[in-house]
């Protein structure tokens, strides 16, 4: 639905209810009418906890990158429509959310991490240092600080009806229901002690039950099957409304048993403050907005039906597992966070930034010249990687290709570039491919490789892989110097442009 159609739809609905205000509606996509109480809720938290989503929302507001929408908006498709229409724009804060019953529910925020500068802001670093910060946090995690209580436990609701207590949106027409999309799930194996933090979609099934969409090789699925084999259910806690450090840590590709929560603390630069769930003892971020405590039953299958995937199309994965939630804890003035699923910027970048860091860590063991790795939006944050190498020796580019494919099954195409190329910039990467590679020499095609189930072209469990070596080779040219004006002229030009407010 385009923006005009979205505005027309809301205008017709408001007119029918006698509440039309064209001035407010015109401000809808500019955040012209912010809800004062909601803004105060965001700003008050920022003064006493930098570990909360609210601190990040406050930073976004201060940077002019958070727009509040005060017009009534429905959970079914309208929130998704707004987020989709402004996919690369400001984060949106919906302060007047209507449930299907017509009742006003808690505020909703989305599109928080839809650009690399937003990731840098959330992680307290620069765009160039995002990957280095992630790698440093993986190598030197910080132990938690356990608090006796936290903001996320201010209210307690036993046996919650998910659809009644939480503003869970419907996103796309062919999906079977509404989804929780920003839930960071904490789980721990009672026998091995393996702890996992990850993100998976939840579709309410009525009452306190929900389908949980997990790939079979997902560590959460591994833990659930292990519990089921012992005749048990797996304790889980679904945390919604998290600081970016927690969300990014939850998306990392690490080994089974490597706990991501201490990595979130390292990203914050201080121990993550956590509280203990009453029933399971699981540790959850104290400053998140709400927590669903329950258990995952790998022995109770449910067929989900069509669901959107990161590549933008629908997939049908068949049967999955079901969770039952014994209680909901939350802040008194909680804000519900969503991530627009499908082929949208925040969804793709959360995967891409985390996968790229994991790849850099994995393949440096095989090829020490790796300087940076990108898994960008063109490949939906999952399918294409670009690896920058520093002064690669002959054969290293191909060695790195195979290391990438071995490390992450999802990656289908790998392009190798020199480190004078920004792997996150698709124009620079295409220029390197155009000027530094010969198809007959530098393209590597590997047919029939095992594929992930979310690969859009997978048939029979396999897909081909493509590697492109777009690094400089000594035999191709006597020199690789780029034509540029003298440095003194460039320095003077920058000065002139600054004086004219053009730089």
ABEGO torsion letter per residue (X at the ends): XBAAAAAAAAAAAAAAAGABBAAAAAAAAAGABBBAAAAAAAAAAAAABAABAAAAAAAAAAAGABBBBABBBBABGAAAAAAAAAAABBBBBBABBBBAAGBBBBBBBBGABABAAAAAAAAGBBAAAAAAAAAAAAABBBBBBBBABBAAAABBBBGBBAAAABBBBBABAABAEBBBAABBBBBBBAAAGBBBBBBBBBBBAEEABBBBBBBAABAAAAAAAAAAAAGBBBBBBBBBGBBAAAAAAAABBBBBGBBAAAAAAAAAGBBBBBBBBAAAGBBBBAABABBBBBBBBAABBBBAEBBBBAAGBBBBAEBBBBBBBABBBBBAABBBBBBBBEBBAAAAAAAAAAAAAAAAAAAAAABAABABBBBBAAAGGAABBBBBBBGBBBGAAAAAAAAAAAABAABABBBBBBAABBAABAAAAAAAAAAABBAAAABBBBBGBBBBAABAABBGGBBBBBBBBABBBAAABABABBBBBBAAAAAAAAAAAAAAGAX
